[in-house]
């Protein structure tokens, strides 16, 4: 699943027309680890701390995590024989969730003040974690040996999530973000392999699509219910902000594709964009 999403980051070939939309003016701050092949900015808290990943020049599997604040990158590493595969979400306590792996498979991992705690959905083969809120609730996905499911992890208890829409491909429910009200957003795939967003609220699923586009990935939601993600049109990916049905599109300067990955309660947005040389950069977008 995650490898598929990375391919979509830089090989978007979908068509559509981005509609006229309310357009705030954003300033873009480049976030790039010096010498990295690519840098991802995946999550941001209300203190402006950003969590992300970068790939060094030694290997395609050489992923490293970081927390970025005030111009400084602080490494985020898994201990012992664990490998940090992904670092996605950060809350106001500075807790970070992601996915770590070892010889037994993939595990959700929670970084908390220098301590790493692993967790697995019972009877799962692999567990990944994508987002968390300030209440400590975590969302992610797990593989039961046959198919993938989403989950919410709350105070030691796991609740499985599976999109019930008739067009949903089985095993394609991938939650990515959860806000402090417990609203969950994520991605599902239909039988034509088209990506769509969804909103989960207390047992009810609502599909999320972006008008005038051919597909959408939904990654983050804040306490105001603002939602961010990436929509695909005219052969290009655009980041978007959905503010109660009013869409603002983000197109980083010089980008061939822009992907909004997360946002905080102040409306600051982080994400990824690629340039024509094939390098991927993280960004912080702030309204002027």
ABEGO torsion letter per residue (X at the ends): XAAAAAAAAABBABBEBBBBBBBBBBBBBBBBBBGBABBBBABBBAAGBBBBBBBBAABAABBBBBBBBGGBBBBBBBBEABBBABBABBBAAGBBBBBBBBAAEBBBBBBBGGBBBBBBBBGBABBBBABBBAAGBBBBBBBAGABBBBBBBBGGBBBBBBBABAABBBGABBBABBBAAGBBBBBBBBAAGBBBBBBBBGGBBBBBBBBGBABBBBABBBAAGBBBBBBBBGGBBBBBBBBGGBBBBBBBBGBABBBBABBBAAGBBBBBBBBAAGBBBBBBBBBX
